[in-house]
């Protein structure tokens, strides 16, 4: 056990003691926030600073709906007569560069409900959506007017209702708490992605460490003082503790950020009185209060506790496979034949989690959360939606049972492959080592 502790300590301090680890651990949360907000800010800045104006010619063969498109700061419309021209390209040439696109409104547009838009360059989606909305509104009014009922338009406008649903749930004491399926889905997906990233990155780190020690022949000296099983488990546990340390630092940073938000007056008090304040506060503040109320309704202690359990189980499962197969190669460039199946399985787990977001309690979600190779990721998506305790327990038992089996298999591969050099081994040979 003393040798195992030394190996764990060495692997842990080798990574945690680096300045790059400390710096990146602190910066990663901020980088993730930037990844979320930078695209939004760039789009906002682009929309505000874009002074270019798109010129669109409208060929109205119906002679009724050409006025549906009004000039604004982004688009300028020009009504043209194109009845005598069969080809829109002729109209474009006749404009001599005065227009960027041509919209042709057919004579039967009210029945066909379709127009054609021509241009030399591919138009962006926002332009198409804007033109479509303008045409839809105009045709809707024309359709209503065709019924020759003066009060019909007024009746339709009054009958349009935008209903909203405020979702609530009962806690263990029977008290009502506001909840949000969108927030729960986002939290579940973030945890699933973290599990996928942690397991993949730290598993690959173990494989690189094994291959490096084997290539440098350091492992020959190490295994003269300890058993191969001790060396493999020391690596797995040491690197796993690094992952838990990094996650703990992130939890502390997030907790500090939430505390700062609370001090700024958007804390638990605002969340608990969201219903009372919603009638008197601006829309933005009401939304923030509802958001905080939904966040406080989540059992974070249970959620983070289960996240750690599934991270440990998934990490042990995949890290042992990375370590075992890493011992069967002499250099990192030869490891792809063994790592690719493992990475593909993890990608299947991630895509399964994404697919289960819309129905986290459906059959596919339940089965994928039970299969050990996909449960560490898929169960993260399901956890915010209150998974039944028996499914959670069964999933954990299957996960750790499979992880122990993979550790046993990888240990048999590791003890044989760690001292073999100069040959590329195939799966058939590795099966013999296991037997």
Secondary structure, DSSP 8 states (H G I E B T S, - for coil): -HHHHHHHHHHHHHHHTSHHHHHHHHHHHHHHHHHHHHHHHHHHHHHHH----EEEEEEESSSSSGGG----SSEEEEEE--TT-S-HHHHHHHHTTS-SEEEEE-TTHHHH---EEEESS---HHHHHHHHHHHHHHHHHHHHHHTT-TTHHHHHHHH--------EEE-TTS-EEE--HHHHHHHHHHHHHHHHHHHHHHHHHHHHHHHHHHHTTHHHHHTTTS-HHHHHHHHHHHHHHHHHHHHHHHHHHHHHHHHHHHHTT-SHHHHHTHHHHTTTS-HHHHHHHHHHHHHHTS-HHHHHHHHHHHHHHHHHHHHHHHHHHHTT-SSGGGTHHHHHHHHHHHHHHHHHHHHTSTTTTSHHHHHHTTSHHHHHHHHHHHHTT---HHHHHHHHHHHHHHHHHHHHHHHHHHHHHTT--SS---HHHHHHHH-
